[in-house]
């Protein structure tokens, strides 16, 4: 889990996530969850119409099929707000001014 605002080191994914918000939102009871995809997951790509299935998003990102089951996704308030390599839009993230910064681990 990633507290919002807060940061987490995810060694399994080889990255560090830092989350900040600029809006006036009480987030104390709303941590985000860093995970891999689940059946039925959909995300809204920036500059795209409607939410897309994860399979389609990962194909567009040219993620090899053997890596898709371990691709990192950040879920917050029931929406996918971040995933490696993708520009996503999220209503919850936009309302809170959510900004996710990532750093690869050495």
Residue, then its C-alpha position, 0 to 999 in steps of 0.5 A: x500500500x502507498x499512502x497518499x501523499x507518501x512514497x514506497x519502494x517496490x523492489x519486486x518491480x524495481x522502482x520507487x513511487x512518490x505520490x503527492x496531491x495538490x487538491x484539498x482531499x482528505x486521503x488519510x483513509x485512502x491508501x493506493x495499492x501497487x499491484x499487477x493486473x486483475x481480470x476485468x481491469x480497465x484504464x483510461x489512456x490520455x487522448x483516448x475515448x473511454x476506458x481500455x482493457x489492460x490487454x489492449x493497453x499493454x499491447x499498445x505499450x508493446x509489453x511482451x506477453x511474458x511480462x504482462x502478468x508482472x507489470x506494475x499498476x497503481x490503483x486508488x479509489x477504485x481507479x487505475x491512476x498509474x502504470x509503468x510507461x502509460x499516460x493515464x487519466x483518472x477522475x479521482x486523480x484529477x480531482x485530487x491533483x494526484x501526481x505520481x513520480x517514479x524512480x528506477x532502483x539501482 
